[in-house]
């Protein structure tokens, strides 16, 4: 009964809340209730997905996706998800759920839901994928359908921002392949093993590393600071603030160099990267990049040592 009440409250709150664009974070406020608690006194693991579903309803209403789906007659079908729990949420604790729709690719829409505690720390992070289907069960092209109502995601380029190891096809071993064929060339170059039957060969690690980026601008090399947010053996995600004009055009897929320090290492870590996706936010740019072969030959060993 409580979930029905929450559903009605979520719909009313979303209708009265400020509208957001599809490429902006949709933030909703929540509180842990007694029927959310498990035997350990924390919010039950399964409840995260339930509340994420309610937060997703809030997001589709505020972005206009619900209006579009009713107009065009299509449905959002939850396809796959991956949850990473980091900190517990306790009884009556307040938290927010931040939904960000990341990318449209074929019939799929990729998104991330982040559970944030009152102190700003992340309690859980859920990557999920929805597919768009007509009411007759036919698959629809997500980007094409959303574009009909002006709901495109204009600031993204390249393959899906979510890790390619996250969503895989369940197929026979002889036909094993990743969902994202666009990564095939990169996989061959870096000798990444086939991931059709494995979830993650290169798990990401959350970090906070200051870095210096050397990119190409109009007048030659440009150096700009950034913060690396996560890193794996295959690539990283770096955040660049917009408070200064960095002058680097990452949208042309140009290569760039990065220098940073790994913990307990005395020598700097030099690596050349190629951007795969870009998330253009209000105050920052998030860049997901893959490592290139050109760079310090010790890099794979140092990274493997740090990530192990």
C-alpha positions in Angstrom: 0.0 0.0 0.0 2.9 2.3 0.8 4.3 1.9 -2.7 0.9 3.0 -4.2 1.0 6.0 -2.0 4.5 6.8 -3.1 3.6 6.3 -6.8 0.7 8.8 -6.5 2.9 11.2 -4.6 5.7 10.8 -7.2 3.3 11.6 -10.1 1.9 14.6 -8.4 5.3 15.9 -7.4 6.7 15.4 -10.9 3.7 17.3 -12.5 4.3 20.2 -10.1 8.1 20.2 -10.4 10.3 22.2 -12.8 10.8 20.6 -16.2 14.2 19.3 -17.2 15.9 18.4 -20.5 16.7 14.8 -21.3 20.4 15.5 -20.9 20.0 17.0 -17.5 19.9 15.3 -14.1 16.4 14.7 -12.7 16.7 14.8 -8.9 14.0 13.5 -6.6 13.9 13.5 -2.8 13.2 10.4 -0.7 13.3 9.0 2.9 13.8 5.5 4.1 10.6 4.1 5.7 10.1 1.2 8.1 8.9 -1.2 5.3 12.1 -0.5 3.4 14.3 -2.0 6.1 15.8 -5.5 6.1 16.9 -7.6 9.0 20.2 -5.7 9.3 18.5 -2.4 9.8 19.4 -1.1 6.3 17.3 -0.4 3.3 16.7 -3.7 1.5 18.8 -4.3 -1.6 15.7 -5.0 -3.7 14.1 -1.7 -2.6 16.7 0.3 -4.5 15.4 -1.0 -7.8 11.8 -0.4 -6.7 12.5 3.2 -5.8 14.6 3.7 -8.9 11.5 2.7 -10.9 9.5 5.4 -9.1 12.3 8.0 -9.7 12.4 7.0 -13.3 8.7 7.8 -13.5 9.5 11.2 -12.1 12.1 11.7 -14.7 10.0 10.7 -17.7 7.3 13.1 -16.6 9.6 16.0 -16.0 11.5 15.5 -19.3 8.4 15.1 -21.4 9.1 11.5 -22.2 5.7 10.4 -20.8 3.8 12.9 -22.9 5.8 11.7 -25.9 5.1 8.0 -25.2 1.4 8.6 -24.8 1.3 10.6 -28.0 3.3 8.1 -30.1 2.0 5.0 -28.4 5.3 3.4 -27.3 6.4 1.8 -24.0 9.6 1.8 -22.0 10.5 -1.8 -21.1 13.2 -2.2 -18.5 15.8 -4.5 -20.1 18.9 -4.9 -18.0 20.5 -3.3 -14.9 23.6 -3.4 -12.8 23.7 -2.3 -9.2 26.7 -1.2 -7.2 26.0 -0.7 -3.5 28.6 1.5 -1.6 27.0 2.7 1.6 23.9 1.7 3.6 20.8 3.8 4.0 19.3 3.6 7.5 15.8 4.1 8.9 14.3 7.5 8.3 17.4 8.7 6.5 16.9 11.3 3.8 18.5 10.8 0.4 18.0 11.8 -3.3 17.9 9.8 -6.5 19.6 11.4 -9.5 18.5 10.1 -12.8 20.6 10.9 -15.9 19.6 9.6 -19.3 22.9 9.0 -21.1 22.4 7.8 -24.7 20.1 6.4 -27.3 21.3 3.6 -29.4 19.0 1.6 -31.7 16.0 0.6 -29.7 17.8 1.2 -26.4 17.9 4.1 -24.0 20.7 4.0 -21.4 20.5 5.7 -18.1 22.1 5.8 -14.6 20.4 6.3 -11.2 22.6 7.5 -8.3 21.4 7.3 -4.7 23.0 10.2 -2.8 23.0 10.5 1.0 22.4 13.8 2.8 26.1 14.3 3.3 26.7 14.0 -0.5 28.2 10.5 -0.4 26.9 7.9 -2.9 24.9 5.1 -1.4 24.3 3.1 -4.6 24.7 3.5 -8.3 22.5 1.7 -10.8 23.2 1.5 -14.5 20.2 0.4 -16.5 18.9 0.0 -20.0 15.3 0.4 -21.4 14.1 -0.6 -24.8 11.3 1.2 -26.7 8.5 -1.0 -28.0 5.2 -0.2 -29.7 2.0 -1.4 -28.1 2.1 -4.2 -30.6 5.5 -5.3 -29.4 7.5 -3.9 -32.3 11.0 -2.6 -31.6 11.4 1.2 -32.2 14.4 3.4 -32.9 14.8 5.3 -29.7 16.7 8.4 -31.1 14.3 8.7 -34.1 11.2 8.4 -31.9 12.4 10.9 -29.3 13.5 13.4 -32.0 10.0 13.6 -33.3 9.1 15.5 -30.1 12.3 17.4 -29.7 13.6 15.1 -27.0 17.0 14.3 -28.5 20.3 14.0 -26.5 22.3 16.5 -28.5 25.6 16.6 -26.6 26.6 12.9 -26.9 28.8 11.3 -29.6 30.3 7.9 -30.1 29.1 4.7 -28.5 27.2 4.3 -25.3 28.8 6.1 -22.3 28.1 3.0 -20.2 30.9 0.4 -20.0 30.8 -2.1 -22.8 31.2 -4.9 -20.3 27.9 -3.9 -18.6 25.3 -5.1 -21.1 25.9 -8.3 -23.0 23.9 -10.6 -25.2 22.8 -13.9 -23.9 23.6 -16.1 -26.9 25.3 -19.4 -27.8 29.1 -19.3 -27.3 29.7 -19.6 -31.1 27.7 -16.4 -31.6 29.1 -14.6 -28.5 29.5 -10.9 -29.0 29.1 -7.6 -27.2 26.1 -5.4 -27.5 28.2 -2.5 -28.9 29.8 -3.5 -32.2 31.3 0.0 -32.5 34.0 -1.0 -29.9 35.2 -3.9 -32.1 38.2 -2.1 -33.6 39.3 -0.8 -30.2 39.0 -4.2 -28.7 41.3 -5.8 -31.3 43.8 -3.0 -30.9 44.1 -3.5 -27.1 43.7 -7.2 -27.2 40.6 -7.2 -25.0 39.2 -10.7 -24.7 35.7 -11.5 -25.9 33.1 -10.4 -23.3 30.1 -12.2 -24.6 30.0 -14.6 -21.7 31.6 -12.4 -19.1 30.2 -9.3 -17.3 33.4 -7.3 -16.7 36.9 -8.0 -17.8 38.0 -4.4 -16.9 36.1 -3.3 -13.8 36.2 0.5 -13.1 37.5 1.9 -9.9 36.2 5.2 -8.4 39.0 7.6 -7.9 39.7 11.3 -7.5 43.0 12.0 -9.3 44.0 15.6 -10.4 45.4 15.5 -13.9 46.8 17.8 -16.5 45.4 17.4 -20.1 47.5 18.3 -23.1 45.2 18.8 -26.1 45.3 20.6 -29.4 43.8 24.0 -29.7 43.7 26.7 -32.4 47.1 28.0 -31.4 48.8 24.7 -30.8 49.1 22.7 -27.5 46.8 23.7 -24.6 47.2 22.5 -21.0 44.2 22.2 -18.8 43.5 20.7 -15.4 40.9 18.0 -14.8 39.7 15.4 -12.3 39.8 11.7 -13.1 36.6 10.1 -11.7 37.1 6.5 -12.5 39.7 4.4 -14.2 40.1 0.8 -15.6 42.7 -1.1 -17.6 41.0 0.1 -20.8 40.2 3.7 -20.1 39.0 6.4 -17.8 36.4 9.1 -17.2 37.7 12.7 -16.6 35.8 15.8 -15.5 36.7 19.2 -16.9 35.2 22.3 -15.3 33.7 25.0 -17.5 34.8 27.9 -15.2 37.6 28.7 -17.7 37.8 28.4 -21.4 40.0 25.4 -22.0 39.9 25.8 -25.8 40.3 22.1 -26.4 37.8 20.6 -29.0 37.1 17.1 -27.7 34.2 16.7 -30.1 36.4 16.1 -33.1 37.7 12.8 -31.5 41.3 14.2 -31.5 43.8 12.3 -29.3 45.0 14.0 -26.1 47.7 13.3 -23.5 47.1 13.1 -19.8 49.6 13.2 -16.9 48.6 12.2 -13.3 50.0 10.3 -10.4 48.9 6.9 -9.1 49.0 6.3 -5.3 52.3 5.1 -4.0 54.1 5.7 -7.4 56.9 8.1 -7.6 57.0 8.6 -11.3 54.2 10.4 -13.2 51.7 8.3 -15.2 51.7 9.5 -18.9 49.0 8.2 -21.2 47.5 9.0 -24.6 43.7 8.8 -24.8 41.0 9.0 -27.5 37.6 10.3 -26.4 34.7 7.8 -26.9 31.8 9.8 -25.4 31.1 13.3 -24.1 28.5 14.5 -21.5 28.1 18.2 -21.7 26.7 19.4 -18.4 26.0 22.9 -17.1 29.2 23.4 -15.3 31.4 20.6 -16.5 32.3 18.2 -19.3 32.6 14.5 -18.6 34.8 12.7 -21.1 35.0 8.9 -21.4 38.2 7.9 -23.1 40.1 4.8 -24.1 43.8 4.3 -23.7 45.9 4.2 -26.9 49.0 2.0 -27.4 51.2 5.1 -27.8 52.5 5.9 -24.3 54.6 4.6 -21.5 55.0 0.8 -21.9 54.9 0.5 -18.1 51.3 1.8 -18.0 49.5 -1.6 -18.2 51.7 -3.0 -15.4 51.2 0.0 -13.1 47.5 0.1 -13.7 47.1 -3.7 -13.1 49.1 -3.3 -9.9 46.9 -0.4 -8.7 43.6 -2.0 -9.7 44.4 -5.4 -8.2 
